[in-house]
C-alpha cells in the first residue's frame, strides 16, 4: 500500500509543477512518472542508459 501512495504523491507533486495537464496528455505524464519511480534506485548514468535503451527499442519496433 505504501508503494502506490508514494507513487501517487510523486505524481501529484510532478503535476503541480505543470499547473495541471489536459486529459488527453495525462497518460503520458503518468507513464513518465511510472518509469522514473520504477528506476529511482539507478544512478544518473544508469538511468540515462536505460532510458536510451527503452527509446531505441521503442523506435525499432515502430519502424
C-alpha positions as CSV (number, residue, x, y, z in Angstrom):
1,X,0.0,0.0,0.0
2,X,2.8,2.4,0.8
3,X,4.3,1.9,-2.7
4,X,1.2,3.1,-4.5
5,X,0.7,6.0,-2.0
6,X,4.4,7.0,-2.7
7,X,3.8,6.9,-6.4
8,X,0.7,9.0,-6.4
9,X,2.4,11.5,-4.1
10,X,5.2,11.8,-6.6
11,X,2.8,12.1,-9.5
12,X,0.7,14.8,-7.8
13,X,3.9,16.8,-7.0
14,X,5.1,16.4,-10.6
15,X,1.8,17.6,-12.0
16,X,1.6,20.6,-9.7
17,X,4.8,21.9,-11.4
18,X,3.0,21.8,-14.7
19,X,-0.1,23.5,-13.2
20,X,-2.2,20.6,-14.3
21,X,-2.4,18.8,-17.7
22,X,-5.1,18.0,-20.2
23,X,-7.0,14.7,-20.0
24,X,-5.5,13.8,-23.4
25,X,-1.9,14.1,-22.2
26,X,-2.4,12.7,-18.7
27,X,-1.4,9.2,-19.6
28,X,2.0,10.4,-20.9
29,X,2.8,12.2,-17.7
30,X,1.7,9.1,-15.7
31,X,3.9,6.8,-17.8
32,X,6.9,9.1,-17.5
33,X,6.4,9.3,-13.7
34,X,6.0,5.5,-13.6
35,X,9.3,5.0,-15.4
36,X,11.1,7.4,-13.1
37,X,9.5,5.8,-10.0
38,X,10.4,2.3,-11.0
39,X,14.0,3.3,-11.8
40,X,14.7,5.6,-8.9
41,X,17.3,3.3,-7.5
42,X,19.6,3.8,-10.6
43,X,22.4,6.3,-10.7
44,X,22.1,9.1,-13.2
45,X,24.3,7.4,-15.7
46,X,22.4,4.1,-15.4
47,X,19.1,5.9,-15.7
48,X,20.1,7.7,-18.9
49,X,21.4,4.4,-20.4
50,X,18.2,2.6,-19.5
51,X,16.1,5.5,-21.0
52,X,18.1,5.4,-24.2
53,X,17.7,1.6,-24.4
54,X,13.9,1.9,-24.0
55,X,13.7,4.6,-26.6
56,X,15.8,2.7,-29.1
57,X,13.7,-0.5,-28.6
58,X,10.5,1.5,-29.0
59,X,11.7,3.2,-32.2
60,X,12.9,-0.1,-33.7
61,X,9.5,-1.8,-33.0
62,X,7.6,1.1,-34.7
63,X,9.8,1.3,-37.8
